[in-house]
Amino acid sequence: MKKAVIATTSLAGCFGCHMSLLDIDAKILDLIELVEFDKSPINDLKTFTRECDIGLIEGGCCNSENVEVLKDFRKHCKILISVGECAIMGGLPALRNNIPVKECLEEAYLNGPSVAGNNEAGIIPNDDELPILLNKVYPCHDIVKIDYHLPGCPPRAGLIWEALYALLTNQKIDLPYELVKYD
């Protein structure tokens, strides 16, 4: 049987959703029987080497690089899944959405308690190689078409496993309340 190809990435988030994927514990061995990983921090591949059946995206889009990576994933993945609250709604990074970018940068580089007195030149980084901050943090579905959403912060390992297993075995995704509840 030909194995499915999966790619993963983290945008503006904390990497907790990747940790949750790894938390499927012994089922990771079952997953490896069904898939090969392409571009992913799991195997340290930085670029796509082929088209992928499933892409898992964690994190929202807070800068130009996040948008480029997300659009590239959409081009290379037949199915694209937003994993976790940051990818679905912007998550904690979106707390800055009601604050102008200029004010955020000034707080981070000029006025914040950790920088007071340490940036005497008053420089806010502005190198051409740095990604440009967006006016707000966007959920992934505001940028590209997303096929499935797996909620949670991070989603439970069982939720990720059940969704992936159903997709990989051509079954209907049936996620009982116990897998998606927050209490």
Buried (B, 14 or more C-beta within 10 A) or exposed (E): EEEBBBBBBBBBBBEBBBEBBEBBEEBBEEBEEBBBBBBBEBEEEEEBEEEBBBBBBBBBBBBEBBBEBBEBBBEBBEBBBBBBBBBBBBBBBBEBEEEEBEEEBBBBBEEEEEEEEEBEEEEEEEEEEEEEBBEBBBBBBBBBEBBBBBBBBBBBBBBBBBBBBBBBEEEEEEBEEEBBEEE
